[in-house]
Amino acid sequence: MTFTLAEDSALLKPIEVGGTVAANRLFMAPLTRSRADADGTPSDLAAEYYSQRAQAGLIISEATAVCEQANGAYMNTPGIYTDRQQDKWAEIASAVHRAGGKMFVQLWHVGRMAHPDISGFETVGPSAVAAELLTHTPTGKKPLPVPRALTVAEIATIVGQFRSAARRAIDAGMDGVEIHSANGYLLHEFLSDVVNQRTDAYGGSPQNRARLAAEVVEAVVDEIGAERVGLRISPGNKAGDMRELDDSSAYEALLCRIKSLNIGYLHVVIEPSKPAFAAVRTVWEGPLILNTPRTVGTDFAVLENLASWGVISAAAIGRGFLANPDLVTRLQLGAALNEPDEATFYAPGPAGYIDYPTLDQSGVEALSGLAG
């Protein structure tokens, strides 16, 4: 696949998201790579992996647990709740900054997507509604269990854990954090009118279902400042066996509650043709980052048009950056792109992680834009 971005492309223009000035509007989307140490500390390869991709306007890290109990959806995913983890994230931040990049850490709690064989803890969620999925555990594939509904006191603790993790990220030298409220994980689960069957202040009405995500945003903003905060949502996304009869109302309630905070950006995982995207865009006036679902793929021509028209502020690219550390250069030159190797997405070690070649390394000739 080849595509050439013109010199005056909207996607190549700088943009300010909160207090961070991104050199371009091609952001690296968060990508779980399952290469962290057993205790949730990013591996020694992570600084090289991220710094290789520093030409992205903004790197958004892989999803990172806010506490030990927040992990458990996949093996070997990172956290940011211990000093050892924070120190490794500081090394990553330094490496990315030395390479000229900017980086936010994405913070998550996996909720009902956790398996006790991975996390070591009881699985929890908004209600006792299981995700009807199998997950990879150390002893093979197993169904996800029925979660225990969180108490109100536990919910308050989780809000505090997001706050503490955000503080650690900033103390590690990161430019900001992204709060993960998408793709079937805990905050998304609370937003759902199917998975969330609570009858207290965190369930029922759209405002109540939006309460936890809003409280997390408010707490993190209070801790590190609105300009350092992004939020990711995915209205109608069926990832994680997520079900939503109403894929707009709770999101509108959430955005109406937090929009006066003026956070750095909203990151939306959705097809732009969906009605829920229009509903979100009507409410949200700040910077909007679009990440199209995998089923749609990455059509750079469409993204360029959306950016040119002002529909989106930037585009978050996942597999493109995974396989092409120099994706921006390749798009500027119209050069062929490396194909991602799915067999190594979650495998340990450097293969498929830090060994994708750049144009300089591979000697690939640009396919257009070099003459005339």
Secondary structure, DSSP 8 states (H G I E B T S, - for coil): ------TT-GGGS-EEETTEEESSSEEE-------S-TTS---TTHHHHHHHTTTSS-EEEEEEESSGGG--SSTT--B-SSHHHHHHHHHHHHHHHHTT--EEEEEE--GGG--HHHHSS--EESSS-----EEEETTEEEE----EE--HHHHHHHHHHHHHHHHHHHHTT-SEEEEEE-TTSHHHHHH-TTT----STTSSSHHHHTHHHHHHHHHHHHHH-GGGEEEEE-TT--GGG---S-SSHHHHHHHHHHGGG--SEEEEES-TTSHHHHHHHHH--S-EEEE--TTT---HHHHHHHHHTTS-SEEEESHHHHH-TTHHHHHHHT-------GGGSS-SSSTTTT----HHHHT----SSS--
